[in-house]
Amino acid sequence: VDPRIHFALVCGARSCPPIKLYTPATLEEGLAAAGEAFCASEVVVDRASHSVTLSSIFKWYAPDFGRTARERLAYLLPFLQGAQRADLAAMLATGRTIRVAYAPYDWGVNE
């Protein structure tokens, strides 16, 4: 399973990724962009508390993103930008345990 599908498949809930059109010609770029957009809005890296808050999607489909918590967090690095990416990379480099929390999922209709 390509874990990026979780950035693209939608159920219409507010916590789901936005609906996008994907074509064979632009699939790779589209999935990369969807991953970046989803992580920008659904991943919070807090270097001060050595913690990360993720969408519940990352909990429900955890094995798709990696076998261990560290692998799953490392998987996110290419989708993060700027300080988020730098902070998570620095936290992973310490070897210390990173506290992971999951945000409540908003099942309200995304209008």
C-alpha beads as a LAMMPS data file, in Angstrom:
LAMMPS data file: protein, C-alpha beads

111 atoms
110 bonds

1 atom types
1 bond types

-500.0 500.0 xlo xhi
-500.0 500.0 ylo yhi
-500.0 500.0 zlo zhi

Masses

1 110.0

Atoms # bond

1 1 1 0.000 0.000 0.000
2 1 1 1.286 3.445 -0.887
3 1 1 0.623 5.407 2.333
4 1 1 0.041 8.572 0.318
5 1 1 -3.449 7.309 -0.495
6 1 1 -4.430 8.430 3.005
7 1 1 -3.646 12.005 1.934
8 1 1 -5.878 11.676 -1.119
9 1 1 -8.870 9.474 -0.244
10 1 1 -11.708 11.421 1.295
11 1 1 -14.891 10.620 3.175
12 1 1 -16.293 14.148 3.187
13 1 1 -15.566 14.834 6.870
14 1 1 -13.913 18.072 7.988
15 1 1 -10.782 16.193 9.098
16 1 1 -10.425 14.476 5.712
17 1 1 -8.103 15.784 3.023
18 1 1 -9.778 18.098 0.505
19 1 1 -11.228 16.568 -2.648
20 1 1 -8.790 16.745 -5.571
21 1 1 -8.782 15.406 -9.095
22 1 1 -5.941 13.002 -9.883
23 1 1 -4.933 11.932 -13.378
24 1 1 -2.404 9.290 -14.442
25 1 1 -0.162 11.999 -15.883
26 1 1 -0.001 13.977 -12.637
27 1 1 -0.535 11.267 -10.018
28 1 1 2.942 11.406 -8.433
29 1 1 2.947 15.191 -8.206
30 1 1 -0.651 15.189 -6.985
31 1 1 0.018 12.700 -4.194
32 1 1 3.136 14.591 -3.124
33 1 1 1.187 17.864 -3.020
34 1 1 -1.686 16.202 -1.154
35 1 1 0.775 14.855 1.421
36 1 1 2.344 18.272 1.907
37 1 1 -1.030 20.000 2.252
38 1 1 -2.405 17.381 4.638
39 1 1 0.695 17.410 6.837
40 1 1 0.764 21.222 6.863
41 1 1 -2.706 21.254 8.384
42 1 1 -2.716 18.011 10.400
43 1 1 0.795 17.659 11.864
44 1 1 2.001 19.814 14.766
45 1 1 5.640 19.493 15.815
46 1 1 6.526 20.946 19.222
47 1 1 10.265 20.797 19.714
48 1 1 10.080 22.398 23.172
49 1 1 7.972 19.536 24.547
50 1 1 9.562 16.929 22.244
51 1 1 6.109 15.975 20.975
52 1 1 4.138 15.629 17.768
53 1 1 0.372 15.801 17.328
54 1 1 -1.017 13.943 14.326
55 1 1 -4.328 13.379 12.607
56 1 1 -6.107 10.247 13.810
57 1 1 -5.590 8.897 10.285
58 1 1 -1.965 8.242 11.265
59 1 1 -3.165 6.162 14.218
60 1 1 -5.814 4.202 12.324
61 1 1 -3.451 3.305 9.478
62 1 1 -0.174 3.328 11.437
63 1 1 1.291 0.170 9.825
64 1 1 0.973 1.786 6.390
65 1 1 3.406 4.536 7.458
66 1 1 6.047 2.347 9.119
67 1 1 6.663 -0.513 11.532
68 1 1 7.739 1.622 14.488
69 1 1 6.785 5.034 15.839
70 1 1 10.157 6.415 14.705
71 1 1 9.711 5.034 11.180
72 1 1 6.252 6.572 10.988
73 1 1 7.532 9.974 12.090
74 1 1 10.486 9.770 9.688
75 1 1 8.057 8.966 6.862
76 1 1 6.490 12.407 7.373
77 1 1 9.720 14.380 6.889
78 1 1 9.481 14.810 3.085
79 1 1 5.941 16.146 3.451
80 1 1 6.805 18.764 6.081
81 1 1 8.152 22.225 5.315
82 1 1 10.479 24.698 7.011
83 1 1 10.608 24.691 10.807
84 1 1 8.246 21.708 11.072
85 1 1 10.652 19.559 9.048
86 1 1 13.782 20.885 10.761
87 1 1 12.320 20.430 14.237
88 1 1 11.126 16.880 13.600
89 1 1 14.458 15.929 12.006
90 1 1 16.309 17.333 15.029
91 1 1 14.020 15.475 17.426
92 1 1 14.526 12.199 15.567
93 1 1 18.300 12.734 15.548
94 1 1 18.445 12.877 19.354
95 1 1 17.310 9.270 19.640
96 1 1 15.012 10.244 22.514
97 1 1 11.426 9.060 22.588
98 1 1 9.076 11.521 20.918
99 1 1 5.662 11.819 22.527
100 1 1 2.948 11.315 19.915
101 1 1 -0.640 12.448 20.424
102 1 1 -3.551 12.200 18.021
103 1 1 -5.983 15.029 17.385
104 1 1 -9.695 14.259 17.643
105 1 1 -11.230 13.518 14.259
106 1 1 -13.948 15.902 13.121
107 1 1 -16.635 13.795 11.435
108 1 1 -18.748 16.869 10.643
109 1 1 -19.593 17.330 6.968
110 1 1 -16.965 19.264 5.044
111 1 1 -18.994 21.828 3.128

Bonds

1 1 1 2
2 1 2 3
3 1 3 4
4 1 4 5
5 1 5 6
6 1 6 7
7 1 7 8
8 1 8 9
9 1 9 10
10 1 10 11
11 1 11 12
12 1 12 13
13 1 13 14
14 1 14 15
15 1 15 16
16 1 16 17
17 1 17 18
18 1 18 19
19 1 19 20
20 1 20 21
21 1 21 22
22 1 22 23
23 1 23 24
24 1 24 25
25 1 25 26
26 1 26 27
27 1 27 28
28 1 28 29
29 1 29 30
30 1 30 31
31 1 31 32
32 1 32 33
33 1 33 34
34 1 34 35
35 1 35 36
36 1 36 37
37 1 37 38
38 1 38 39
39 1 39 40
40 1 40 41
41 1 41 42
42 1 42 43
43 1 43 44
44 1 44 45
45 1 45 46
46 1 46 47
47 1 47 48
48 1 48 49
49 1 49 50
50 1 50 51
51 1 51 52
52 1 52 53
53 1 53 54
54 1 54 55
55 1 55 56
56 1 56 57
57 1 57 58
58 1 58 59
59 1 59 60
60 1 60 61
61 1 61 62
62 1 62 63
63 1 63 64
64 1 64 65
65 1 65 66
66 1 66 67
67 1 67 68
68 1 68 69
69 1 69 70
70 1 70 71
71 1 71 72
72 1 72 73
73 1 73 74
74 1 74 75
75 1 75 76
76 1 76 77
77 1 77 78
78 1 78 79
79 1 79 80
80 1 80 81
81 1 81 82
82 1 82 83
83 1 83 84
84 1 84 85
85 1 85 86
86 1 86 87
87 1 87 88
88 1 88 89
89 1 89 90
90 1 90 91
91 1 91 92
92 1 92 93
93 1 93 94
94 1 94 95
95 1 95 96
96 1 96 97
97 1 97 98
98 1 98 99
99 1 99 100
100 1 100 101
101 1 101 102
102 1 102 103
103 1 103 104
104 1 104 105
105 1 105 106
106 1 106 107
107 1 107 108
108 1 108 109
109 1 109 110
110 1 110 111
